[in-house]
């Protein structure tokens, strides 16, 4: 059913996982930097607090990105457990 992973397969899988994490880290860093800049700009202008609108909207997008990344990195174990559970259900009782 499942064949052992070759060294090349493991390397490719590790590379993709690192890319997914780095993408999330970069997204979070840009989120913090841009929203900090918007906060300072809002303070200088003295207008009502409009900086919270992009903070929450973009924050929701970042949270979804984090959720998808986390689930995809842990998804293989979950996928295997669900598969094993289905196989046990489908086997006829003895």
N, CA, C and O atoms as a CHARMM CRD file, in Angstrom:
* protein
*
  376
    1    1 UNK  N      0.82500  -1.18600   0.00000 PROA 1      0.00000
    2    1 UNK  CA     0.00000   0.00000   0.00000 PROA 1      0.00000
    3    1 UNK  C      0.87600   1.25900   0.00000 PROA 1      0.00000
    4    1 UNK  O      0.97000   1.95100  -1.01400 PROA 1      0.00000
    5    2 UNK  N      1.50900   1.55100   1.12600 PROA 2      0.00000
    6    2 UNK  CA     2.41800   2.68700   1.21400 PROA 2      0.00000
    7    2 UNK  C      3.84700   2.21300   1.01800 PROA 2      0.00000
    8    2 UNK  O      4.33400   1.35600   1.75500 PROA 2      0.00000
    9    3 UNK  N      4.50900   2.77300   0.02700 PROA 3      0.00000
   10    3 UNK  CA     5.90100   2.42200  -0.21000 PROA 3      0.00000
   11    3 UNK  C      6.78200   3.36500   0.60100 PROA 3      0.00000
   12    3 UNK  O      6.42500   4.52500   0.81000 PROA 3      0.00000
   13    4 UNK  N      7.93300   2.87100   1.05900 PROA 4      0.00000
   14    4 UNK  CA     8.82900   3.74800   1.80900 PROA 4      0.00000
   15    4 UNK  C      9.31400   4.90400   0.93600 PROA 4      0.00000
   16    4 UNK  O      9.50900   4.75200  -0.27000 PROA 4      0.00000
   17    5 UNK  N      9.50300   6.04900   1.56400 PROA 5      0.00000
   18    5 UNK  CA     9.95200   7.23400   0.83600 PROA 5      0.00000
   19    5 UNK  C     11.44500   7.12600   0.53800 PROA 5      0.00000
   20    5 UNK  O     12.23500   6.70100   1.38000 PROA 5      0.00000
   21    6 UNK  N     11.80400   7.51300  -0.66100 PROA 6      0.00000
   22    6 UNK  CA    13.22200   7.56200  -1.01100 PROA 6      0.00000
   23    6 UNK  C     13.82400   8.83900  -0.42500 PROA 6      0.00000
   24    6 UNK  O     13.10700   9.72500   0.04000 PROA 6      0.00000
   25    7 UNK  N     15.13500   8.91300  -0.45800 PROA 7      0.00000
   26    7 UNK  CA    15.82800  10.11100   0.03900 PROA 7      0.00000
   27    7 UNK  C     15.39000  11.34200  -0.75000 PROA 7      0.00000
   28    7 UNK  O     15.20900  12.41900  -0.18300 PROA 7      0.00000
   29    8 UNK  N     15.22000  11.17500  -2.05900 PROA 8      0.00000
   30    8 UNK  CA    14.78500  12.28900  -2.90200 PROA 8      0.00000
   31    8 UNK  C     13.35900  12.70800  -2.54800 PROA 8      0.00000
   32    8 UNK  O     13.06500  13.90300  -2.50100 PROA 8      0.00000
   33    9 UNK  N     12.46600  11.74100  -2.29500 PROA 9      0.00000
   34    9 UNK  CA    11.09700  12.05500  -1.89500 PROA 9      0.00000
   35    9 UNK  C     11.07700  12.84100  -0.58600 PROA 9      0.00000
   36    9 UNK  O     10.34900  13.82500  -0.45200 PROA 9      0.00000
   37   10 UNK  N     11.88600  12.39600   0.37900 PROA 10     0.00000
   38   10 UNK  CA    11.94700  13.08700   1.66800 PROA 10     0.00000
   39   10 UNK  C     12.48500  14.50400   1.50200 PROA 10     0.00000
   40   10 UNK  O     12.00300  15.43900   2.14200 PROA 10     0.00000
   41   11 UNK  N     13.48900  14.65600   0.63900 PROA 11     0.00000
   42   11 UNK  CA    14.06100  15.97900   0.39600 PROA 11     0.00000
   43   11 UNK  C     13.00900  16.90300  -0.20800 PROA 11     0.00000
   44   11 UNK  O     12.87200  18.04800   0.22300 PROA 11     0.00000
   45   12 UNK  N     12.27800  16.42500  -1.18500 PROA 12     0.00000
   46   12 UNK  CA    11.24700  17.22900  -1.84100 PROA 12     0.00000
   47   12 UNK  C     10.12900  17.58700  -0.86800 PROA 12     0.00000
   48   12 UNK  O      9.65000  18.72100  -0.85300 PROA 12     0.00000
   49   13 UNK  N      9.72400  16.63000  -0.06900 PROA 13     0.00000
   50   13 UNK  CA     8.65900  16.87800   0.91000 PROA 13     0.00000
   51   13 UNK  C      9.11300  17.89800   1.95500 PROA 13     0.00000
   52   13 UNK  O      8.35600  18.79800   2.31500 PROA 13     0.00000
   53   14 UNK  N     10.33500  17.75800   2.43500 PROA 14     0.00000
   54   14 UNK  CA    10.87200  18.70800   3.41500 PROA 14     0.00000
   55   14 UNK  C     10.96300  20.10600   2.81100 PROA 14     0.00000
   56   14 UNK  O     10.65000  21.09400   3.47600 PROA 14     0.00000
   57   15 UNK  N     11.39300  20.19000   1.55200 PROA 15     0.00000
   58   15 UNK  CA    11.49400  21.48700   0.88500 PROA 15     0.00000
   59   15 UNK  C     10.13200  22.16900   0.79500 PROA 15     0.00000
   60   15 UNK  O     10.02000  23.36500   1.06300 PROA 15     0.00000
   61   16 UNK  N      9.10000  21.41900   0.42100 PROA 16     0.00000
   62   16 UNK  CA     7.75300  21.98600   0.31100 PROA 16     0.00000
   63   16 UNK  C      7.22600  22.43800   1.67200 PROA 16     0.00000
   64   16 UNK  O      6.57400  23.47700   1.77700 PROA 16     0.00000
   65   17 UNK  N      7.51300  21.65300   2.71300 PROA 17     0.00000
   66   17 UNK  CA     7.05800  22.01500   4.05400 PROA 17     0.00000
   67   17 UNK  C      7.75300  23.28900   4.53800 PROA 17     0.00000
   68   17 UNK  O      7.12300  24.14700   5.15700 PROA 17     0.00000
   69   18 UNK  N      9.04700  23.40700   4.25500 PROA 18     0.00000
   70   18 UNK  CA     9.78600  24.60900   4.64500 PROA 18     0.00000
   71   18 UNK  C      9.25800  25.81600   3.87400 PROA 18     0.00000
   72   18 UNK  O      9.11300  26.89700   4.44500 PROA 18     0.00000
   73   19 UNK  N      8.97200  25.64600   2.59100 PROA 19     0.00000
   74   19 UNK  CA     8.41300  26.74400   1.79300 PROA 19     0.00000
   75   19 UNK  C      7.07000  27.19900   2.35000 PROA 19     0.00000
   76   19 UNK  O      6.79400  28.39800   2.39200 PROA 19     0.00000
   77   20 UNK  N      6.23300  26.25800   2.77700 PROA 20     0.00000
   78   20 UNK  CA     4.93500  26.61200   3.34800 PROA 20     0.00000
   79   20 UNK  C      5.11600  27.41600   4.63600 PROA 20     0.00000
   80   20 UNK  O      4.44500  28.42700   4.84000 PROA 20     0.00000
   81   21 UNK  N      6.01700  26.96600   5.49700 PROA 21     0.00000
   82   21 UNK  CA     6.27200  27.69500   6.75100 PROA 21     0.00000
   83   21 UNK  C      6.85200  29.07900   6.47500 PROA 21     0.00000
   84   21 UNK  O      6.42500  30.06700   7.07300 PROA 21     0.00000
   85   22 UNK  N      7.81900  29.14600   5.57300 PROA 22     0.00000
   86   22 UNK  CA     8.44100  30.43600   5.25700 PROA 22     0.00000
   87   22 UNK  C      7.41800  31.40800   4.66600 PROA 22     0.00000
   88   22 UNK  O      7.45200  32.60100   4.96500 PROA 22     0.00000
   89   23 UNK  N      6.52300  30.90900   3.83800 PROA 23     0.00000
   90   23 UNK  CA     5.47400  31.75700   3.28700 PROA 23     0.00000
   91   23 UNK  C      4.60400  32.35400   4.37900 PROA 23     0.00000
   92   23 UNK  O      4.24300  33.53000   4.32300 PROA 23     0.00000
   93   24 UNK  N      4.26800  31.54000   5.37500 PROA 24     0.00000
   94   24 UNK  CA     3.46600  32.03100   6.49500 PROA 24     0.00000
   95   24 UNK  C      4.25900  33.04200   7.32200 PROA 24     0.00000
   96   24 UNK  O      3.72000  34.08000   7.70700 PROA 24     0.00000
   97   25 UNK  N      5.53100  32.75300   7.60000 PROA 25     0.00000
   98   25 UNK  CA     6.35700  33.67300   8.39000 PROA 25     0.00000
   99   25 UNK  C      6.51800  35.01900   7.68500 PROA 25     0.00000
  100   25 UNK  O      6.44100  36.07100   8.32000 PROA 25     0.00000
  101   26 UNK  N      6.73900  34.98300   6.37900 PROA 26     0.00000
  102   26 UNK  CA     6.88700  36.22500   5.61800 PROA 26     0.00000
  103   26 UNK  C      5.57400  37.00000   5.62200 PROA 26     0.00000
  104   26 UNK  O      5.57700  38.22000   5.78200 PROA 26     0.00000
  105   27 UNK  N      4.46000  36.30800   5.44700 PROA 27     0.00000
  106   27 UNK  CA     3.14800  36.94900   5.48100 PROA 27     0.00000
  107   27 UNK  C      2.93900  37.63500   6.83100 PROA 27     0.00000
  108   27 UNK  O      2.47500  38.77400   6.88200 PROA 27     0.00000
  109   28 UNK  N      3.27600  36.95200   7.91800 PROA 28     0.00000
  110   28 UNK  CA     3.10500  37.52400   9.25700 PROA 28     0.00000
  111   28 UNK  C      4.01100  38.74400   9.45200 PROA 28     0.00000
  112   28 UNK  O      3.58600  39.74300  10.03300 PROA 28     0.00000
  113   29 UNK  N      5.24200  38.66900   8.97700 PROA 29     0.00000
  114   29 UNK  CA     6.17000  39.79500   9.11100 PROA 29     0.00000
  115   29 UNK  C      5.67500  41.01600   8.33200 PROA 29     0.00000
  116   29 UNK  O      5.71300  42.13600   8.84200 PROA 29     0.00000
  117   30 UNK  N      5.21600  40.80300   7.10900 PROA 30     0.00000
  118   30 UNK  CA     4.69000  41.90600   6.30300 PROA 30     0.00000
  119   30 UNK  C      3.44800  42.49000   6.97100 PROA 30     0.00000
  120   30 UNK  O      3.27200  43.70800   6.99100 PROA 30     0.00000
  121   31 UNK  N      2.59200  41.64100   7.51400 PROA 31     0.00000
  122   31 UNK  CA     1.38900  42.07900   8.23100 PROA 31     0.00000
  123   31 UNK  C      1.76000  43.01200   9.37900 PROA 31     0.00000
  124   31 UNK  O      1.18000  44.08800   9.52600 PROA 31     0.00000
  125   32 UNK  N      2.72500  42.59700  10.18700 PROA 32     0.00000
  126   32 UNK  CA     3.13300  43.40900  11.33600 PROA 32     0.00000
  127   32 UNK  C      3.73300  44.73600  10.87400 PROA 32     0.00000
  128   32 UNK  O      3.36300  45.79200  11.38700 PROA 32     0.00000
  129   33 UNK  N      4.64100  44.69400   9.92300 PROA 33     0.00000
  130   33 UNK  CA     5.31400  45.91700   9.46300 PROA 33     0.00000
  131   33 UNK  C      4.33400  46.91000   8.83500 PROA 33     0.00000
  132   33 UNK  O      4.34900  48.09600   9.16600 PROA 33     0.00000
  133   34 UNK  N      3.49400  46.43000   7.94400 PROA 34     0.00000
  134   34 UNK  CA     2.55300  47.32300   7.26400 PROA 34     0.00000
  135   34 UNK  C      1.54700  47.89300   8.25700 PROA 34     0.00000
  136   34 UNK  O      1.26300  49.09100   8.22900 PROA 34     0.00000
  137   35 UNK  N      1.00900  47.05600   9.12900 PROA 35     0.00000
  138   35 UNK  CA     0.01000  47.55900  10.07000 PROA 35     0.00000
  139   35 UNK  C      0.62000  48.48300  11.11400 PROA 35     0.00000
  140   35 UNK  O     -0.05500  49.39400  11.59400 PROA 35     0.00000
  141   36 UNK  N      1.86800  48.27100  11.47000 PROA 36     0.00000
  142   36 UNK  CA     2.56200  49.20700  12.35300 PROA 36     0.00000
  143   36 UNK  C      2.72000  50.55700  11.65000 PROA 36     0.00000
  144   36 UNK  O      2.51600  51.60900  12.25700 PROA 36     0.00000
  145   37 UNK  N      3.08300  50.51700  10.37700 PROA 37     0.00000
  146   37 UNK  CA     3.18300  51.75300   9.59800 PROA 37     0.00000
  147   37 UNK  C      1.84600  52.46800   9.48500 PROA 37     0.00000
  148   37 UNK  O      1.78900  53.69100   9.61000 PROA 37     0.00000
  149   38 UNK  N      0.77400  51.72800   9.25300 PROA 38     0.00000
  150   38 UNK  CA    -0.55600  52.33600   9.17700 PROA 38     0.00000
  151   38 UNK  C     -0.96300  52.94100  10.51500 PROA 38     0.00000
  152   38 UNK  O     -1.59700  53.99600  10.55800 PROA 38     0.00000
  153   39 UNK  N     -0.60000  52.27800  11.60000 PROA 39     0.00000
  154   39 UNK  CA    -0.90300  52.78700  12.93700 PROA 39     0.00000
  155   39 UNK  C     -0.19200  54.12200  13.17700 PROA 39     0.00000
  156   39 UNK  O     -0.80000  55.08000  13.65500 PROA 39     0.00000
  157   40 UNK  N      1.08900  54.17400  12.84300 PROA 40     0.00000
  158   40 UNK  CA     1.85600  55.41200  13.01900 PROA 40     0.00000
  159   40 UNK  C      1.29000  56.51000  12.13200 PROA 40     0.00000
  160   40 UNK  O      1.13000  57.64600  12.57800 PROA 40     0.00000
  161   41 UNK  N      0.98700  56.18300  10.88500 PROA 41     0.00000
  162   41 UNK  CA     0.41700  57.16500   9.96200 PROA 41     0.00000
  163   41 UNK  C     -0.90300  57.70000  10.51200 PROA 41     0.00000
  164   41 UNK  O     -1.16500  58.90100  10.44400 PROA 41     0.00000
  165   42 UNK  N     -1.72300  56.82100  11.05100 PROA 42     0.00000
  166   42 UNK  CA    -3.00100  57.22000  11.62900 PROA 42     0.00000
  167   42 UNK  C     -2.78800  58.14500  12.83200 PROA 42     0.00000
  168   42 UNK  O     -3.53400  59.10800  13.01100 PROA 42     0.00000
  169   43 UNK  N     -1.78000  57.86000  13.65200 PROA 43     0.00000
  170   43 UNK  CA    -1.48100  58.72600  14.79700 PROA 43     0.00000
  171   43 UNK  C     -1.04800  60.12000  14.34500 PROA 43     0.00000
  172   43 UNK  O     -1.45900  61.12500  14.92400 PROA 43     0.00000
  173   44 UNK  N     -0.21400  60.16700  13.30700 PROA 44     0.00000
  174   44 UNK  CA     0.28100  61.44500  12.79600 PROA 44     0.00000
  175   44 UNK  C     -0.86400  62.26300  12.21800 PROA 44     0.00000
  176   44 UNK  O     -0.91800  63.47500  12.42600 PROA 44     0.00000
  177   45 UNK  N     -1.77300  61.62800  11.50200 PROA 45     0.00000
  178   45 UNK  CA    -2.89700  62.32800  10.89000 PROA 45     0.00000
  179   45 UNK  C     -3.88900  62.81900  11.93000 PROA 45     0.00000
  180   45 UNK  O     -4.50900  63.86800  11.75400 PROA 45     0.00000
  181   46 UNK  N     -4.04300  62.07500  13.00300 PROA 46     0.00000
  182   46 UNK  CA    -4.99400  62.46400  14.03700 PROA 46     0.00000
  183   46 UNK  C     -6.44000  62.16800  13.68300 PROA 46     0.00000
  184   46 UNK  O     -7.34900  62.59600  14.39400 PROA 46     0.00000
  185   47 UNK  N     -6.66700  61.44900  12.60500 PROA 47     0.00000
  186   47 UNK  CA    -8.03400  61.09000  12.21800 PROA 47     0.00000
  187   47 UNK  C     -8.58100  60.03900  13.17300 PROA 47     0.00000
  188   47 UNK  O     -7.84900  59.48800  13.99400 PROA 47     0.00000
  189   48 UNK  N     -9.88400  59.76700  13.05500 PROA 48     0.00000
  190   48 UNK  CA   -10.42200  58.63800  13.83200 PROA 48     0.00000
  191   48 UNK  C     -9.64900  57.35800  13.49700 PROA 48     0.00000
  192   48 UNK  O     -8.97700  57.28100  12.46800 PROA 48     0.00000
  193   49 UNK  N     -9.74700  56.40900  14.33100 PROA 49     0.00000
  194   49 UNK  CA    -8.92800  55.18700  14.21600 PROA 49     0.00000
  195   49 UNK  C     -9.34800  54.30200  13.03800 PROA 49     0.00000
  196   49 UNK  O    -10.05700  53.31200  13.21900 PROA 49     0.00000
  197   50 UNK  N     -8.91500  54.65900  11.86400 PROA 50     0.00000
  198   50 UNK  CA    -9.23400  53.86300  10.68300 PROA 50     0.00000
  199   50 UNK  C     -8.27300  52.69900  10.49800 PROA 50     0.00000
  200   50 UNK  O     -8.56600  51.77000   9.74600 PROA 50     0.00000
  201   51 UNK  N     -7.12200  52.73700  11.17900 PROA 51     0.00000
  202   51 UNK  CA    -6.10400  51.69900  10.98000 PROA 51     0.00000
  203   51 UNK  C     -6.57300  50.31100  11.41700 PROA 51     0.00000
  204   51 UNK  O     -5.98300  49.30700  11.01600 PROA 51     0.00000
  205   52 UNK  N     -7.62600  50.24300  12.23300 PROA 52     0.00000
  206   52 UNK  CA    -8.09500  48.92700  12.69500 PROA 52     0.00000
  207   52 UNK  C     -8.81100  48.15500  11.59300 PROA 52     0.00000
  208   52 UNK  O     -8.88800  46.92800  11.64900 PROA 52     0.00000
  209   53 UNK  N     -9.33300  48.85500  10.59800 PROA 53     0.00000
  210   53 UNK  CA   -10.05000  48.15500   9.52100 PROA 53     0.00000
  211   53 UNK  C     -9.12500  47.21500   8.74700 PROA 53     0.00000
  212   53 UNK  O     -9.44300  46.03300   8.61500 PROA 53     0.00000
  213   54 UNK  N     -7.98500  47.70100   8.22700 PROA 54     0.00000
  214   54 UNK  CA    -7.09000  46.74300   7.56300 PROA 54     0.00000
  215   54 UNK  C     -6.48200  45.74400   8.54400 PROA 54     0.00000
  216   54 UNK  O     -6.16800  44.61500   8.16500 PROA 54     0.00000
  217   55 UNK  N     -6.31400  46.14900   9.79400 PROA 55     0.00000
  218   55 UNK  CA    -5.75700  45.25300  10.80600 PROA 55     0.00000
  219   55 UNK  C     -6.62800  44.00600  10.95400 PROA 55     0.00000
  220   55 UNK  O     -6.11900  42.88500  10.94600 PROA 55     0.00000
  221   56 UNK  N     -7.93800  44.20100  11.08900 PROA 56     0.00000
  222   56 UNK  CA    -8.83600  43.05500  11.26300 PROA 56     0.00000
  223   56 UNK  C     -9.07100  42.29100   9.96400 PROA 56     0.00000
  224   56 UNK  O     -9.09100  41.06000   9.96100 PROA 56     0.00000
  225   57 UNK  N     -9.24800  43.01400   8.86200 PROA 57     0.00000
  226   57 UNK  CA    -9.47800  42.34000   7.58800 PROA 57     0.00000
  227   57 UNK  C     -8.29800  41.48200   7.16900 PROA 57     0.00000
  228   57 UNK  O     -8.45700  40.31500   6.81400 PROA 57     0.00000
  229   58 UNK  N     -7.12400  42.07000   7.21400 PROA 58     0.00000
  230   58 UNK  CA    -5.91100  41.34500   6.84300 PROA 58     0.00000
  231   58 UNK  C     -5.60400  40.28200   7.88900 PROA 58     0.00000
  232   58 UNK  O     -5.10600  39.20500   7.56000 PROA 58     0.00000
  233   59 UNK  N     -5.90400  40.58500   9.15400 PROA 59     0.00000
  234   59 UNK  CA    -5.69100  39.60600  10.22600 PROA 59     0.00000
  235   59 UNK  C     -6.49600  38.34000   9.99400 PROA 59     0.00000
  236   59 UNK  O     -6.02100  37.23700  10.26200 PROA 59     0.00000
  237   60 UNK  N     -7.71500  38.50000   9.49700 PROA 60     0.00000
  238   60 UNK  CA    -8.53500  37.32800   9.16900 PROA 60     0.00000
  239   60 UNK  C     -7.87200  36.51400   8.06100 PROA 60     0.00000
  240   60 UNK  O     -7.81700  35.28600   8.13200 PROA 60     0.00000
  241   61 UNK  N     -7.37500  37.20100   7.04500 PROA 61     0.00000
  242   61 UNK  CA    -6.66900  36.50600   5.96500 PROA 61     0.00000
  243   61 UNK  C     -5.42600  35.78900   6.46300 PROA 61     0.00000
  244   61 UNK  O     -5.14000  34.67100   6.03600 PROA 61     0.00000
  245   62 UNK  N     -4.68600  36.42300   7.36200 PROA 62     0.00000
  246   62 UNK  CA    -3.49200  35.80400   7.93700 PROA 62     0.00000
  247   62 UNK  C     -3.87000  34.59400   8.78500 PROA 62     0.00000
  248   62 UNK  O     -3.18100  33.57400   8.75500 PROA 62     0.00000
  249   63 UNK  N     -4.95900  34.70300   9.53900 PROA 63     0.00000
  250   63 UNK  CA    -5.41200  33.57200  10.36100 PROA 63     0.00000
  251   63 UNK  C     -5.80200  32.38300   9.48400 PROA 63     0.00000
  252   63 UNK  O     -5.49000  31.23800   9.81100 PROA 63     0.00000
  253   64 UNK  N     -6.47700  32.65300   8.38000 PROA 64     0.00000
  254   64 UNK  CA    -6.85100  31.57900   7.45200 PROA 64     0.00000
  255   64 UNK  C     -5.59400  30.96100   6.84100 PROA 64     0.00000
  256   64 UNK  O     -5.50800  29.74000   6.70900 PROA 64     0.00000
  257   65 UNK  N     -4.62200  31.78900   6.47000 PROA 65     0.00000
  258   65 UNK  CA    -3.35400  31.29200   5.92400 PROA 65     0.00000
  259   65 UNK  C     -2.66900  30.38500   6.94200 PROA 65     0.00000
  260   65 UNK  O     -2.17200  29.31500   6.59200 PROA 65     0.00000
  261   66 UNK  N     -2.64300  30.81700   8.20600 PROA 66     0.00000
  262   66 UNK  CA    -2.01500  30.01400   9.26100 PROA 66     0.00000
  263   66 UNK  C     -2.74700  28.69100   9.45300 PROA 66     0.00000
  264   66 UNK  O     -2.11300  27.64900   9.61800 PROA 66     0.00000
  265   67 UNK  N     -4.07100  28.72800   9.43200 PROA 67     0.00000
  266   67 UNK  CA    -4.86300  27.50800   9.60300 PROA 67     0.00000
  267   67 UNK  C     -4.61200  26.52800   8.46300 PROA 67     0.00000
  268   67 UNK  O     -4.38600  25.34100   8.69700 PROA 67     0.00000
  269   68 UNK  N     -4.65100  27.02000   7.24200 PROA 68     0.00000
  270   68 UNK  CA    -4.43000  26.15800   6.07700 PROA 68     0.00000
  271   68 UNK  C     -3.01900  25.57700   6.09600 PROA 68     0.00000
  272   68 UNK  O     -2.83000  24.39500   5.80800 PROA 68     0.00000
  273   69 UNK  N     -2.03000  26.39900   6.43300 PROA 69     0.00000
  274   69 UNK  CA    -0.64600  25.91900   6.48800 PROA 69     0.00000
  275   69 UNK  C     -0.48900  24.85800   7.56300 PROA 69     0.00000
  276   69 UNK  O      0.10800  23.80900   7.32000 PROA 69     0.00000
  277   70 UNK  N     -1.02000  25.12300   8.74800 PROA 70     0.00000
  278   70 UNK  CA    -0.90700  24.17100   9.85200 PROA 70     0.00000
  279   70 UNK  C     -1.59200  22.85500   9.51100 PROA 70     0.00000
  280   70 UNK  O     -1.03300  21.78400   9.74700 PROA 70     0.00000
  281   71 UNK  N     -2.79200  22.93000   8.96200 PROA 71     0.00000
  282   71 UNK  CA    -3.50700  21.69700   8.61600 PROA 71     0.00000
  283   71 UNK  C     -2.80300  20.93500   7.50400 PROA 71     0.00000
  284   71 UNK  O     -2.78100  19.70400   7.51500 PROA 71     0.00000
  285   72 UNK  N     -2.23100  21.64800   6.54800 PROA 72     0.00000
  286   72 UNK  CA    -1.54400  20.94000   5.46000 PROA 72     0.00000
  287   72 UNK  C     -0.26000  20.28200   5.95400 PROA 72     0.00000
  288   72 UNK  O      0.11600  19.21900   5.46100 PROA 72     0.00000
  289   73 UNK  N      0.41700  20.89700   6.92000 PROA 73     0.00000
  290   73 UNK  CA     1.64600  20.30200   7.44400 PROA 73     0.00000
  291   73 UNK  C      1.35400  19.10200   8.33100 PROA 73     0.00000
  292   73 UNK  O      2.16800  18.18300   8.41900 PROA 73     0.00000
  293   74 UNK  N      0.21000  19.10200   8.98300 PROA 74     0.00000
  294   74 UNK  CA    -0.15500  17.98500   9.85500 PROA 74     0.00000
  295   74 UNK  C     -1.13200  17.03100   9.17600 PROA 74     0.00000
  296   74 UNK  O     -1.50700  16.00700   9.74800 PROA 74     0.00000
  297   75 UNK  N     -1.53800  17.36600   7.97000 PROA 75     0.00000
  298   75 UNK  CA    -2.58800  16.62800   7.29300 PROA 75     0.00000
  299   75 UNK  C     -2.26200  15.19500   6.94400 PROA 75     0.00000
  300   75 UNK  O     -3.16300  14.35900   6.87800 PROA 75     0.00000
  301   76 UNK  N     -0.98700  14.88600   6.71600 PROA 76     0.00000
  302   76 UNK  CA    -0.63600  13.52600   6.32300 PROA 76     0.00000
  303   76 UNK  C     -0.97200  12.53500   7.42200 PROA 76     0.00000
  304   76 UNK  O     -1.51600  11.46600   7.14600 PROA 76     0.00000
  305   77 UNK  N     -0.66100  12.87100   8.65000 PROA 77     0.00000
  306   77 UNK  CA    -0.98000  11.98000   9.76100 PROA 77     0.00000
  307   77 UNK  C     -2.47700  11.80800   9.91800 PROA 77     0.00000
  308   77 UNK  O     -2.96100  10.70000  10.14900 PROA 77     0.00000
  309   78 UNK  N     -3.21100  12.90400   9.79300 PROA 78     0.00000
  310   78 UNK  CA    -4.66500  12.85000   9.89700 PROA 78     0.00000
  311   78 UNK  C     -5.24100  12.02300   8.75900 PROA 78     0.00000
  312   78 UNK  O     -6.12900  11.19700   8.96600 PROA 78     0.00000
  313   79 UNK  N     -4.73300  12.24900   7.56600 PROA 79     0.00000
  314   79 UNK  CA    -5.21300  11.51400   6.39500 PROA 79     0.00000
  315   79 UNK  C     -5.01100  10.01000   6.58500 PROA 79     0.00000
  316   79 UNK  O     -5.89300   9.21200   6.26900 PROA 79     0.00000
  317   80 UNK  N     -3.84600   9.63600   7.10300 PROA 80     0.00000
  318   80 UNK  CA    -3.55400   8.21900   7.32400 PROA 80     0.00000
  319   80 UNK  C     -4.46500   7.63100   8.39900 PROA 80     0.00000
  320   80 UNK  O     -4.95200   6.51000   8.24700 PROA 80     0.00000
  321   81 UNK  N     -4.70100   8.37300   9.48400 PROA 81     0.00000
  322   81 UNK  CA    -5.59400   7.88400  10.54700 PROA 81     0.00000
  323   81 UNK  C     -7.01500   7.69800  10.03300 PROA 81     0.00000
  324   81 UNK  O     -7.66600   6.70300  10.35100 PROA 81     0.00000
  325   82 UNK  N     -7.50300   8.65500   9.23600 PROA 82     0.00000
  326   82 UNK  CA    -8.85000   8.52700   8.67100 PROA 82     0.00000
  327   82 UNK  C     -8.93500   7.34100   7.71600 PROA 82     0.00000
  328   82 UNK  O     -9.93000   6.61600   7.69600 PROA 82     0.00000
  329   83 UNK  N     -7.88100   7.15200   6.92600 PROA 83     0.00000
  330   83 UNK  CA    -7.84300   6.01900   6.01000 PROA 83     0.00000
  331   83 UNK  C     -7.89500   4.70700   6.78300 PROA 83     0.00000
  332   83 UNK  O     -8.66900   3.81400   6.43900 PROA 83     0.00000
  333   84 UNK  N     -7.07500   4.58400   7.82700 PROA 84     0.00000
  334   84 UNK  CA    -7.05800   3.36400   8.63900 PROA 84     0.00000
  335   84 UNK  C     -8.40900   3.11900   9.29400 PROA 84     0.00000
  336   84 UNK  O     -8.87100   1.98100   9.37800 PROA 84     0.00000
  337   85 UNK  N     -9.03900   4.18900   9.75600 PROA 85     0.00000
  338   85 UNK  CA   -10.35600   4.07000  10.38100 PROA 85     0.00000
  339   85 UNK  C    -11.38500   3.55400   9.36900 PROA 85     0.00000
  340   85 UNK  O    -12.19200   2.68300   9.69400 PROA 85     0.00000
  341   86 UNK  N    -11.35700   4.08400   8.15800 PROA 86     0.00000
  342   86 UNK  CA   -12.28900   3.62000   7.12200 PROA 86     0.00000
  343   86 UNK  C    -12.03900   2.16500   6.76500 PROA 86     0.00000
  344   86 UNK  O    -12.98600   1.40500   6.56100 PROA 86     0.00000
  345   87 UNK  N    -10.78400   1.77100   6.68800 PROA 87     0.00000
  346   87 UNK  CA   -10.46500   0.37800   6.37800 PROA 87     0.00000
  347   87 UNK  C    -11.01700  -0.55400   7.45400 PROA 87     0.00000
  348   87 UNK  O    -11.53100  -1.62700   7.14000 PROA 87     0.00000
  349   88 UNK  N    -10.91400  -0.15400   8.71000 PROA 88     0.00000
  350   88 UNK  CA   -11.46700  -0.98000   9.79300 PROA 88     0.00000
  351   88 UNK  C    -12.98200  -1.07600   9.68300 PROA 88     0.00000
  352   88 UNK  O    -13.55500  -2.13200   9.95000 PROA 88     0.00000
  353   89 UNK  N    -13.63400   0.01000   9.29700 PROA 89     0.00000
  354   89 UNK  CA   -15.09800  -0.00300   9.15500 PROA 89     0.00000
  355   89 UNK  C    -15.54800  -0.89700   8.00000 PROA 89     0.00000
  356   89 UNK  O    -16.57900  -1.56400   8.08400 PROA 89     0.00000
  357   90 UNK  N    -14.77000  -0.90200   6.93500 PROA 90     0.00000
  358   90 UNK  CA   -15.16300  -1.64900   5.74600 PROA 90     0.00000
  359   90 UNK  C    -14.89600  -3.14500   5.85000 PROA 90     0.00000
  360   90 UNK  O    -15.51000  -3.93500   5.13300 PROA 90     0.00000
  361   91 UNK  N    -13.99500  -3.53500   6.72800 PROA 91     0.00000
  362   91 UNK  CA   -13.70100  -4.96100   6.87100 PROA 91     0.00000
  363   91 UNK  C    -14.90000  -5.66700   7.48300 PROA 91     0.00000
  364   91 UNK  O    -15.51300  -5.16800   8.42700 PROA 91     0.00000
  365   92 UNK  N    -15.22900  -6.83700   6.93400 PROA 92     0.00000
  366   92 UNK  CA   -16.37700  -7.57700   7.49000 PROA 92     0.00000
  367   92 UNK  C    -16.04900  -8.07400   8.90300 PROA 92     0.00000
  368   92 UNK  O    -14.90200  -8.40800   9.19800 PROA 92     0.00000
  369   93 UNK  N    -17.06200  -8.12000   9.76900 PROA 93     0.00000
  370   93 UNK  CA   -16.82700  -8.62200  11.12900 PROA 93     0.00000
  371   93 UNK  C    -16.47400 -10.10200  11.09600 PROA 93     0.00000
  372   93 UNK  O    -16.93100 -10.83800  10.22100 PROA 93     0.00000
  373   94 UNK  N    -15.66900 -10.52900  12.04200 PROA 94     0.00000
  374   94 UNK  CA   -15.23400 -11.93400  12.07900 PROA 94     0.00000
  375   94 UNK  C    -16.09300 -12.73200  12.99800 PROA 94     0.00000
  376   94 UNK  O    -15.87700 -13.93400  13.15600 PROA 94     0.00000
